[in-house]
Amino acid sequence: MGGHRVAPSNPVIPSMQLIKPDWPAPHKIHALITTREGGTSQRPFDGFNLADHVGDDPKAVSENRECLRAILPSEPKWLKQVHGNVVAQVDKLDQPVEADASVAFRDGVVCAVLTADCLPVLFCDLKGSRVAAAHAGWRGLAAGVLESSVSAMQCNPADIMAWLGPAIGPQAFEVGEEVREAFVSDLPVATEAFMGVRPGKWLADIYELARLRLARAGVSQVFGGGYCTYTDAERFYSYRRDKTTGRIASLIWIQGGDPA
């Protein structure tokens, strides 16, 4: 779960600290997750905030995105995330659309989601011919954004692998009965992902919920998990912890393959 530093092309911008997924993806699949380390954003967005909708200085966000863009094959396909289950096909998309996941089949097209406690999930197939990225807060997760992402990849779910990125950990994610019911009513085995702490309140394991739903969708090769954005304030933003805060990005693309 470590990271490595990447020096930006603009020496004025502090270097980024990136996380590389720990999964056996095909060599053509490239993925990275940013952290809050580096960048030019000031408090409370310090430092490498990539979201342009949270109240940060637009110039700082632009500089941070420029720094990120310098190490990518193309501009990320940013989305207008709404905690739903819509998946955008972004191979030829020019403008952000309202969706919480994206899928791409072409070489060099970068799928991206922004998070600050919600679960980012990256997908690829075993051939390295398609990728997807999903933003899975509890609402989107319960609404089926992961299942929609699997379907949008248009291949056998058994040939898909997923990586669970940094999200709020199971010891910090306290939810009410309505959240538990939203999952358990749809998938009874989801009771395993909740631990009661007091009447009407539960600790939810969003990683386990994702694994259970992916398993039902036919995806058994699931990696990652184990982070906690709420407790790791040095590396991650957390909406629940800070309310006004930035966002990290989880990105995935194909590079070195043939366009679909």
TABEL-V705368 format. One line per field, one symbol per residue. phi: phi as a letter, one per 30 degrees, with the letter a starting at -180 (. if undefined). burial: + if it has 16 or more other ideal C-beta (glycine too) atoms within 10 Angstrom, else -. A space follows every 10 residues. Layout:
phi=???
burial=???
//
This chain:
phi=.dbbdbdddc dddeddcccc ecbddeddcb aabdbddjib dcedcebcdc ccbcjdeedd dddddddded ccdadeddcc dbicbdccdc ebdcbebdab abbbccdidc dbbcbakddd bcbacddica babbcbdddd dddjdddddd dddhadedcc cbbcddbddd dccdbcddde dddddcbedd edcbbdcaei bbcccddddd dddddddjcc cbbiijdbdd ccddcbdbdd dcidadbccc bbacbjcced
burial=--+--+-+-- --+++++++- +-+-+--+++ ++++++++++ +---++++++ ++-+-+---+ +-+++-++-- -+---++++- +-++++++++ +-+-----++ ++++++++++ ++++++++++ ++++++-+++ ++++++++++ ++++++++++ -++---+-++ ++++++++++ -++-+---++ -+++--+--+ --++------ -+++++++++ ++++--+-+- ++-++-++++ -+--+++++- +---++++++ +++++-+---
//
